[in-house]
Amino acid sequence: MKNKRKQFDYVRWIFVLPALVIVGVLLIYPIFSSLYYSMTTKHLIKPAYDFIGLANYQAVLTDPEFFQAFFTSIIWTVCSLTGQILIGFTSALAINRVKHGKGVYRTLMIIPWAFPTIVIALSWKWILNGVSGFLPNLLVQLGICGTLPQFLSDNSMVFITLIFINIWFGAPMIMVNVLSALQTIPQDQYEAAQIDGASHFQQFYHITMPHIKVVVGLLIVLRTIWIFNNFDIIYLITGGGPADLTTTVPIYAYNMGWGTKMLGKSSAVTMLLLLFLLLICVVYFTILAKWEKEDK
């Protein structure tokens, strides 16, 4: 019996080994290589480099542009995440009450998430173009604006415009996951609550939220990481401009690595970003663990 157990353990590790190798190559190696390069003068053009310890971290943490990019990333993440949660959550609640054609509404809502990011970014860039864009010209023709609004180049409009696009892009994912969680709630609990005279708000607070709060919490964790690391939408639409108003930490790291070719400093930025997101995840998962204990 013991020999069979040992054989089973060996077989189990054999099946898991390919996944571990892939994780090691695609995740662990880049992290440790970035950690090493962040303490060197590694340059993308010059082959020779020296070990300089924490000098790159000191240079980054004393750079005003880094803190500007970090503050921009915070605002970008908070505003985008709040909008996605509110719209996705309310959309899921609304669709869950639809009795007929629920699949059609769900399909229509998921369309923005179904397209590649580059298609979404270039489409919005064409729609909002300040010269030949569809929306600026439509607003002028309708008499709403006297001149063509510059959504992507006006300092007062560009960041809000990007947040709107990101909310439009990410809310469907929140909606689909919350809707799936809502459909797992036993309907007899609502029926019992109605018999007891509970209001809609009381049903939502005492029945709906306890069942889906863990799912919503996980979505907040994932979307926080995704949005804070978001690079493609901003870079493809504005490139971090105008005047670095939309430069977030990922774009700052990209410009440092591929603009100035200083891979050492760029790696230091990515390691600081990783550390910050790990701290955020620790806080989130601590809260989620507390929720799970309360449910038990």
C-alpha positions as CSV (number, residue, x, y, z in Angstrom):
1,M,0.0,0.0,0.0
2,K,2.8,2.4,0.9
3,N,4.6,1.6,-2.4
4,K,1.5,2.4,-4.3
5,R,1.2,5.8,-2.5
6,K,4.8,6.6,-3.3
7,Q,4.2,5.7,-7.0
8,F,1.1,7.9,-7.0
9,D,3.2,10.8,-5.6
10,Y,5.8,10.4,-8.3
11,V,3.2,10.3,-11.0
12,R,1.5,13.4,-9.6
13,W,4.8,15.3,-9.7
14,I,5.4,14.1,-13.2
15,F,2.1,15.6,-14.4
16,V,2.7,18.9,-12.5
17,L,6.3,19.3,-13.7
18,P,5.5,20.8,-17.1
19,A,3.4,23.5,-15.5
20,L,6.1,24.2,-12.9
21,V,8.7,24.5,-15.7
22,I,6.5,27.0,-17.6
23,V,5.9,29.1,-14.5
24,G,9.6,29.1,-13.7
25,V,10.5,30.2,-17.2
26,L,7.8,32.8,-17.7
27,L,7.5,34.2,-14.2
28,I,10.3,33.3,-11.8
29,Y,13.2,33.9,-14.1
30,P,12.1,37.3,-15.3
31,I,11.5,38.5,-11.7
32,F,15.0,37.4,-10.5
33,S,16.7,38.7,-13.7
34,S,14.9,42.1,-13.3
35,L,16.0,42.1,-9.6
36,Y,19.6,41.5,-10.6
37,Y,19.6,44.1,-13.5
38,S,18.0,46.7,-11.2
39,M,21.3,46.7,-9.2
40,T,23.5,47.1,-12.2
41,T,24.3,49.7,-14.9
42,K,22.8,47.4,-17.5
43,H,22.4,49.2,-20.8
44,L,20.5,48.0,-23.9
45,I,23.3,49.1,-26.3
46,K,26.5,48.8,-24.2
47,P,27.4,45.2,-23.5
48,A,29.5,45.8,-20.3
49,Y,27.9,46.8,-17.0
50,D,28.8,47.0,-13.4
51,F,27.1,46.1,-10.1
52,I,26.0,49.3,-8.2
53,G,23.7,48.0,-5.5
54,L,20.7,50.2,-4.7
55,A,21.9,53.2,-6.7
56,N,19.2,52.8,-9.3
57,Y,16.5,52.7,-6.7
58,Q,17.8,55.8,-5.1
59,A,17.9,57.5,-8.5
60,V,14.3,56.5,-9.3
61,L,13.0,57.4,-5.8
62,T,14.5,60.9,-6.1
63,D,13.1,61.5,-9.6
64,P,10.1,63.8,-9.6
65,E,8.9,62.3,-12.9
66,F,8.5,58.9,-11.2
67,F,6.3,60.3,-8.4
68,Q,4.3,62.2,-11.0
69,A,3.8,58.9,-12.9
70,F,3.0,57.1,-9.7
71,F,0.4,59.6,-8.7
72,T,-1.1,59.4,-12.2
73,S,-1.3,55.6,-11.8
74,I,-3.1,55.9,-8.5
75,I,-5.7,58.3,-9.9
76,W,-6.0,56.2,-13.1
77,T,-6.6,53.0,-11.0
78,V,-9.0,54.4,-8.5
79,C,-11.2,56.2,-11.0
80,S,-11.2,53.3,-13.5
81,L,-11.8,50.6,-10.9
82,T,-14.6,52.6,-9.2
83,G,-16.3,53.2,-12.6
84,Q,-15.9,49.6,-13.7
85,I,-17.3,48.2,-10.4
86,L,-20.3,50.6,-10.3
87,I,-21.3,50.0,-13.9
88,G,-20.5,46.3,-14.0
89,F,-22.3,45.7,-10.7
90,T,-25.4,47.6,-11.5
91,S,-25.5,46.1,-15.0
92,A,-25.3,42.6,-13.5
93,L,-28.1,43.4,-11.1
94,A,-30.3,44.8,-13.9
95,I,-29.7,41.9,-16.3
96,N,-30.3,39.3,-13.5
97,R,-33.8,40.7,-13.2
98,V,-34.5,40.3,-16.9
99,K,-36.8,37.3,-17.5
100,H,-36.5,37.0,-21.3
101,G,-33.6,37.6,-23.6
102,K,-31.0,37.6,-20.8
103,G,-28.4,35.9,-23.1
104,V,-28.8,38.7,-25.8
105,Y,-28.2,41.5,-23.3
106,R,-25.2,39.6,-21.8
107,T,-23.7,39.1,-25.3
108,L,-24.2,42.8,-26.2
109,M,-22.6,43.9,-22.9
110,I,-19.6,41.7,-23.3
111,I,-18.7,43.1,-26.8
112,P,-16.1,45.6,-25.6
113,W,-14.2,42.9,-23.7
114,A,-14.3,40.6,-26.7
115,F,-12.1,42.8,-29.0
116,P,-8.3,43.0,-28.8
117,T,-7.0,46.0,-27.0
118,I,-5.3,47.4,-30.1
119,V,-8.6,47.4,-32.0
120,I,-10.3,49.1,-29.1
121,A,-7.5,51.7,-28.8
122,L,-7.2,52.5,-32.5
123,S,-11.0,52.7,-32.9
124,W,-11.4,55.2,-30.1
125,K,-8.4,57.1,-31.4
126,W,-10.2,57.4,-34.8
127,I,-13.6,58.3,-33.2
128,L,-12.1,61.0,-31.0
129,N,-9.6,62.5,-33.4
130,G,-9.6,66.3,-33.1
131,V,-9.6,66.9,-36.9
132,S,-11.5,64.1,-38.7
133,G,-12.9,62.2,-35.7
134,F,-16.6,61.1,-35.8
135,L,-17.6,62.4,-32.4
136,P,-15.9,65.9,-32.5
137,N,-17.5,66.6,-35.9
138,L,-20.9,65.3,-34.8
139,L,-20.8,67.6,-31.7
140,V,-20.0,70.6,-33.9
141,Q,-22.8,69.7,-36.5
142,L,-25.3,69.4,-33.7
143,G,-24.3,72.8,-32.4
144,I,-23.2,71.4,-29.0
145,C,-19.6,72.6,-29.5
146,G,-18.5,75.7,-31.4
147,T,-15.1,74.2,-32.3
148,L,-13.9,70.7,-32.6
149,P,-13.2,69.4,-29.1
150,Q,-9.7,67.9,-28.6
151,F,-10.4,64.9,-26.5
152,L,-7.0,63.5,-26.9
153,S,-4.8,66.6,-26.8
154,D,-6.6,69.0,-24.5
155,N,-4.9,68.9,-21.1
156,S,-8.2,69.2,-19.3
157,M,-9.9,66.4,-21.2
158,V,-7.4,63.8,-22.2
159,F,-7.1,62.0,-18.8
160,I,-10.9,61.9,-18.2
161,T,-11.3,60.6,-21.7
162,L,-8.9,57.7,-21.1
163,I,-10.6,56.8,-17.9
164,F,-14.0,56.7,-19.7
165,I,-12.5,54.4,-22.3
166,N,-11.0,52.1,-19.7
167,I,-14.3,52.0,-17.8
168,W,-16.2,51.1,-21.0
169,F,-13.6,48.5,-21.8
170,G,-13.4,46.8,-18.3
171,A,-17.0,47.0,-17.0
172,P,-18.3,44.0,-19.0
173,M,-15.8,41.7,-17.3
174,I,-17.1,42.8,-13.9
175,M,-20.7,42.4,-15.1
176,V,-20.2,38.8,-16.4
177,N,-18.5,37.6,-13.2
178,V,-21.0,39.3,-10.9
179,L,-23.9,38.0,-13.0
180,S,-22.6,34.4,-12.7
181,A,-22.3,34.8,-8.9
182,L,-25.9,36.2,-8.7
183,Q,-27.3,33.2,-10.5
184,T,-25.9,30.9,-7.8
185,I,-28.0,32.5,-5.0
186,P,-30.9,30.2,-4.0
187,Q,-34.2,31.9,-4.9
188,D,-36.0,30.4,-1.9
189,Q,-34.0,32.8,0.3
190,Y,-35.6,35.8,-1.6
191,E,-39.0,34.2,-1.4
192,A,-38.6,33.7,2.4
193,A,-37.5,37.3,2.8
194,Q,-40.5,38.5,0.8
195,I,-42.8,36.5,3.0
196,D,-41.2,38.1,6.1
197,G,-41.8,41.5,4.6
198,A,-38.1,42.4,3.8
199,S,-37.6,45.4,1.6
200,H,-35.5,45.3,-1.6
201,F,-32.7,47.0,0.2
202,Q,-32.8,44.5,3.0
203,Q,-32.8,41.6,0.6
204,F,-29.8,43.0,-1.2
205,Y,-27.9,43.7,2.0
206,H,-28.7,40.5,3.9
207,I,-28.9,38.0,1.0
208,T,-27.2,39.3,-2.2
209,M,-24.1,40.9,-0.7
210,P,-23.1,38.0,1.6
211,H,-23.2,35.6,-1.4
212,I,-21.2,37.6,-3.9
213,K,-18.9,39.7,-1.7
214,V,-16.0,37.3,-2.1
215,V,-16.4,37.2,-5.9
216,V,-16.5,41.0,-5.9
217,G,-13.4,41.2,-3.7
218,L,-11.4,38.9,-6.0
219,L,-12.5,41.0,-9.0
220,I,-11.3,44.1,-7.2
221,V,-7.9,42.5,-6.6
222,L,-7.5,41.3,-10.2
223,R,-8.7,44.6,-11.7
224,T,-6.5,46.6,-9.4
225,I,-3.4,44.7,-10.6
226,W,-4.6,44.8,-14.2
227,I,-5.4,48.5,-14.3
228,F,-2.3,49.7,-12.4
229,N,-0.2,47.6,-14.8
230,N,-2.2,48.8,-17.8
231,F,0.1,49.9,-20.6
232,D,-1.4,49.2,-24.0
233,I,-4.6,51.4,-24.0
234,I,-2.8,54.6,-22.8
235,Y,0.3,54.1,-24.9
236,L,-1.7,53.3,-28.1
237,I,-4.0,56.3,-27.7
238,T,-1.8,59.0,-26.3
239,G,1.7,57.6,-25.8
240,G,1.7,59.1,-22.3
241,G,1.1,62.7,-23.5
242,P,0.4,65.5,-23.8
243,A,3.2,66.8,-21.6
244,D,3.3,63.5,-19.7
245,L,-0.2,64.0,-18.3
246,T,-1.1,60.4,-19.0
247,T,2.3,58.8,-18.2
248,T,1.7,56.1,-15.7
249,V,4.4,53.9,-14.0
250,P,4.4,51.2,-16.7
251,I,4.9,53.9,-19.4
252,Y,7.6,55.6,-17.3
253,A,9.4,52.3,-17.1
254,Y,9.0,51.7,-20.8
255,N,10.4,55.1,-21.7
256,M,13.3,54.5,-19.3
257,G,14.1,51.1,-20.8
258,W,13.5,51.7,-24.5
259,G,13.9,55.5,-24.6
260,T,17.0,56.1,-22.7
261,K,18.1,52.4,-23.0
262,M,18.9,52.3,-19.3
263,L,17.6,48.8,-18.5
264,G,19.0,48.9,-15.0
265,K,16.8,51.9,-13.9
266,S,13.9,50.5,-15.8
267,S,14.2,47.2,-13.9
268,A,14.3,49.1,-10.6
269,V,11.0,50.8,-11.6
270,T,9.4,47.4,-12.3
271,M,10.6,46.0,-9.0
272,L,9.2,48.9,-7.1
273,L,5.9,48.4,-9.0
274,L,5.9,44.7,-8.1
275,L,6.5,45.5,-4.4
276,F,3.7,48.0,-4.3
277,L,1.2,45.6,-5.9
278,L,2.3,42.9,-3.6
279,L,1.5,45.1,-0.6
280,I,-1.9,45.9,-2.1
281,C,-2.6,42.2,-2.6
282,V,-1.7,41.5,1.0
283,V,-4.2,44.0,2.2
284,Y,-6.9,42.7,-0.2
285,F,-6.4,39.1,0.7
286,T,-6.4,39.8,4.4
287,I,-9.8,41.4,4.0
288,L,-11.0,38.4,1.8
289,A,-9.8,35.9,4.4
290,K,-11.7,37.8,7.1
291,W,-14.9,37.6,5.0
292,E,-14.5,33.9,4.4
293,K,-14.1,33.3,8.1
294,E,-17.3,35.3,8.8
295,D,-19.2,33.2,6.3
296,K,-18.1,30.0,8.0
